[in-house]
Amino acid sequence: MVRVLRAAAAQMGPTQKADTREHTLARMLDMLEQAAGRGASLVVFPELAFTTFFPRWLLEGDALDHYFERGMPNPAVAKLFDRARALRVGFYVGYAELTPDGRRYNCAILVDRDGEILGRYRKVHLPGSVEPREGARYQQLEKRYFEYGDLGFPAFRAGSAWAHAIMGMMICNDRRWPESWRVLGLQGVELVCIGYNSAAYDPNGGVTEDASLRTFHSTLVTQANAYMNATWAISVAKAGEEDGSGLIGGSCIVDPNGRIVAQAQTLADEVIVADIDLDLCRQGKDKMFNFAAHRRPEQYRVITERAGVIEPAVLDAD
């Protein structure tokens, strides 16, 4: 049986604080149409796709709540679900989630071609700080506004329309941590969908990182971890100059050998498409990264038993 699906990465240019939800949704609908017109049955949108990257500001009350979705779908985004269902195109999309019991997460969902939610993921690796950094030009306050994801890294089995692919999700900073990928790899993942809003500067302060280096790092971790887990990966940015803060682009589709098969060339709205041959995963999964044959988990305990670094003791020079 041929196991191929055509997928699109829908990179978004900047979404400004002043942009209306209707304006942003219209851009997303246009890219959905473009992807469907090119034969895609899956479209991957970025992290926090419906809004600007609001954790760059100190917010509270209604000014903060404005950015959160209280259910999905909801009337403000229903057109995306309705049009995707009519086109028979599923999608991944990231957004800020406010649960009925008042918990807040940086969330993503995977929606199948019937408009039903196939899976939900909540970001685990939250960057930034709880309190603003005094004197900093830019802030990164995800730890203030979101709780750590509580769903782990679940894999989901798609239906026949997506060739029964085993699919997983990450959000932004998760892609930089090999543990994220390995947990999905141990569930046999064949396609990882990732959305990100990554700064084009060092978000922790300093001048040691620029847009070029951070784009390189973004691409590097996707290629390396796709190879080491023998999986396809679709990694999609919100890019460009957003409310005075730069975001990198570099959206890409990577095969299980770590090769880039499609990559965005701009910092604007841009759709790239590739055919995802899921059987290409078999080479890595059955040979080099045959986990059952080669992994030695008894030697890896430190990974789950320790968060921070404990260095070896310094030996006396004498």
C-alpha positions in Angstrom: 0.0 0.0 0.0 1.3 3.4 -1.0 1.4 5.6 2.1 1.8 9.2 0.7 0.0 12.4 1.7 0.6 15.9 0.4 1.2 18.4 3.2 1.7 22.2 3.3 3.6 24.5 5.7 1.6 27.8 5.9 4.2 30.3 7.2 2.7 33.5 8.4 4.2 36.9 8.2 3.8 39.2 11.3 0.5 39.7 13.0 0.5 43.1 14.6 -1.2 43.9 17.9 -3.6 46.3 16.0 -4.7 43.6 13.5 -8.2 42.4 13.8 -9.0 38.7 14.2 -11.0 38.9 11.0 -7.9 40.2 9.1 -5.7 37.4 10.5 -8.3 34.7 9.8 -8.6 36.0 6.2 -4.9 35.5 5.7 -5.1 31.9 7.1 -8.1 31.1 4.9 -6.2 32.4 1.8 -3.3 30.1 2.6 -5.6 27.2 3.3 -7.1 27.7 -0.2 -3.6 27.9 -1.7 -2.6 24.7 -0.1 -5.8 22.9 -1.1 -5.3 24.2 -4.7 -1.9 22.5 -4.7 -3.3 19.2 -3.6 -2.5 19.3 0.1 -4.6 17.4 2.6 -2.8 18.7 5.6 -1.8 22.3 6.4 0.5 23.3 9.3 0.1 26.8 10.8 2.4 28.4 13.4 2.3 28.7 17.1 -0.2 31.3 18.5 -1.4 31.7 14.9 -4.5 33.8 15.6 -2.7 36.6 17.5 0.5 38.5 17.9 3.1 37.0 20.2 1.6 38.7 23.3 4.1 37.2 25.9 6.5 40.0 24.9 4.4 42.4 27.0 3.4 42.7 30.7 -0.4 42.2 30.6 -3.2 41.4 33.0 -7.0 41.3 33.2 -9.0 41.8 30.1 -5.9 42.9 28.2 -4.5 39.4 28.7 -7.7 37.4 28.4 -8.3 38.9 25.0 -5.6 36.6 23.5 -7.0 33.3 24.9 -9.4 30.9 23.3 -12.0 29.4 25.7 -13.0 26.6 23.4 -12.0 25.2 20.0 -13.6 25.6 17.6 -15.3 28.9 18.7 -17.3 31.5 16.7 -14.1 33.6 16.1 -12.3 30.8 14.3 -15.3 28.7 13.0 -14.7 29.9 9.4 -11.3 28.1 9.4 -12.9 24.9 10.5 -15.8 25.2 8.1 -13.7 26.0 5.1 -11.2 23.3 5.8 -14.0 20.7 6.2 -15.5 21.8 2.8 -12.0 21.6 1.1 -11.3 18.2 2.8 -8.1 19.6 4.3 -7.0 19.0 7.9 -4.7 21.3 9.8 -2.4 21.9 12.8 -2.8 25.2 14.5 -1.4 26.8 17.7 -3.2 29.1 20.1 -3.5 30.3 23.7 -5.9 28.0 25.5 -8.0 29.0 28.6 -9.7 25.9 30.0 -13.1 25.9 31.7 -11.4 25.5 35.1 -9.2 28.6 34.4 -5.9 26.9 33.4 -3.8 28.5 30.7 -1.7 26.7 28.1 0.3 27.3 25.0 -1.7 24.8 22.9 -1.9 23.2 19.5 -4.5 20.9 18.0 -4.5 18.5 15.0 -7.8 18.7 13.1 -8.6 15.9 10.6 -10.2 16.4 7.2 -13.7 16.0 8.7 -13.1 19.0 10.9 -12.8 16.8 14.1 -10.0 17.3 16.6 -7.7 14.3 16.3 -5.3 15.4 19.0 -4.3 18.1 21.4 -0.8 19.1 22.7 0.2 21.6 25.4 3.7 23.1 25.3 6.1 21.5 27.8 9.3 23.5 27.4 8.3 27.1 28.3 11.1 29.7 27.7 11.5 33.1 29.3 10.7 34.2 32.8 7.8 34.8 35.2 8.9 38.3 36.1 10.0 40.9 33.5 13.7 41.4 33.2 14.6 44.8 34.4 16.0 47.1 31.7 15.5 44.5 29.0 14.5 45.8 25.6 12.5 42.6 24.9 10.6 40.4 27.3 9.7 36.7 27.1 7.0 36.0 29.6 5.6 32.6 28.6 6.3 31.2 32.1 4.1 34.0 33.5 1.1 33.4 31.2 1.2 29.6 30.6 1.3 26.5 32.7 3.7 23.7 31.7 1.9 21.3 29.4 0.3 18.4 31.2 -0.4 16.0 28.3 3.1 14.7 27.7 4.1 14.1 24.1 1.2 11.9 22.7 1.3 10.4 19.3 -1.9 10.0 17.3 -2.9 7.5 14.6 -4.5 9.2 11.7 -7.2 7.7 9.5 -7.0 6.4 6.0 -7.2 9.9 4.5 -3.7 10.5 5.9 -2.5 6.9 5.2 -2.8 6.0 8.9 0.2 8.1 9.7 1.5 8.2 13.3 1.6 11.9 14.1 2.9 14.0 16.9 3.0 17.7 17.8 5.5 20.2 19.4 5.4 23.9 19.9 8.4 26.2 19.3 11.0 25.6 22.1 10.0 21.9 22.3 11.8 21.3 19.1 15.2 22.2 20.6 15.0 19.4 23.2 15.9 15.9 22.0 13.7 14.4 24.7 10.6 15.7 23.0 11.5 13.9 19.8 12.6 10.7 21.4 9.3 10.3 23.4 7.5 10.6 20.1 10.0 8.4 18.4 9.3 5.7 21.0 5.7 5.7 19.8 6.7 5.1 16.2 6.1 8.7 15.1 6.2 9.3 11.3 5.2 12.9 11.0 5.9 15.7 13.6 4.0 19.0 13.2 5.7 22.1 14.8 4.6 25.7 15.0 6.9 28.4 16.3 7.3 32.2 17.0 11.1 32.4 17.5 12.8 35.7 18.1 15.3 37.0 15.6 17.5 38.2 18.4 18.8 36.7 21.7 15.6 36.6 23.8 17.6 36.3 27.0 19.6 39.5 26.3 23.0 40.0 24.8 24.3 40.2 21.2 25.6 36.7 20.6 22.7 35.6 18.6 21.2 37.1 15.4 18.5 36.2 13.0 20.9 34.2 10.8 22.2 32.1 13.7 18.8 31.5 15.2 17.4 30.4 11.8 20.3 28.0 11.4 19.6 26.6 14.9 15.9 26.2 14.1 16.7 24.3 10.9 19.5 22.3 12.5 17.3 20.8 15.3 14.6 19.9 12.9 16.9 18.1 10.5 19.0 16.4 13.2 16.1 15.1 15.3 14.0 14.1 12.2 17.0 11.9 11.2 17.6 10.5 14.7 14.0 9.4 15.0 13.4 8.5 11.4 10.4 10.8 11.0 9.1 13.5 8.7 8.9 17.0 10.3 7.0 20.1 9.3 8.3 23.2 11.1 6.4 26.4 10.6 7.1 30.0 11.6 5.3 33.2 12.3 8.0 35.5 10.9 9.0 39.1 10.2 8.8 42.4 12.1 5.9 42.0 14.6 5.1 45.0 16.8 8.8 46.1 16.8 10.2 42.6 17.5 11.8 40.5 14.8 10.8 36.8 14.3 12.8 34.4 12.2 11.3 32.5 9.2 13.0 29.4 7.9 9.8 27.2 7.8 10.7 23.8 6.3 9.6 20.3 5.5 12.2 17.7 6.4 12.4 14.0 5.4 13.4 11.1 7.7 17.0 11.3 6.4 17.2 14.8 7.7 17.0 16.4 4.3 15.1 19.6 3.6 12.6 18.9 0.8 10.9 22.4 0.9 11.8 25.6 2.7 10.2 29.1 2.8 12.2 31.9 1.2 10.6 35.0 2.7 9.4 36.4 6.1 5.9 36.8 4.8 2.8 34.6 4.3 4.1 31.8 2.2 2.9 28.2 1.4 5.3 25.4 0.7 4.2 21.9 -0.2 5.7 18.4 -0.3 4.7 14.8 -0.7 5.2 12.9 2.5 6.1 9.3 1.8 5.7 7.7 5.1 7.4 4.5 4.0 10.7 6.5 3.9 10.6 6.2 7.7 11.3 2.5 7.5 15.0 2.7 6.6 15.8 4.5 9.8 13.3 2.7 12.0 14.3 -0.8 10.9 18.1 -0.3 10.8 20.1 2.5 12.4 17.4 3.6 14.8 15.8 0.3 15.5 15.2 1.2 19.1 14.2 -2.3 20.3 17.5 -3.7 19.0 19.9 -0.9 20.0 18.7 1.3 22.8 20.1 0.8 26.4 17.6 2.7 28.6 19.3 1.4 31.8 22.2 3.7 31.0 20.0 6.8 30.4 18.4 7.1 33.9 20.1 10.5 34.5 17.9 12.0 31.8 14.7 11.6 33.8 16.2 11.7 37.3 18.0 15.1 36.9 16.9 18.5 35.6 20.1 20.5 36.1 23.7 19.8 35.6 25.9 18.2 38.2 29.6 18.5 37.1 32.3 16.0 38.1 34.4 17.1 41.0 37.6 19.0 40.3 40.6 16.8 41.1 43.4 18.1 43.2 46.3 19.0 41.0 48.7 17.3 43.4 
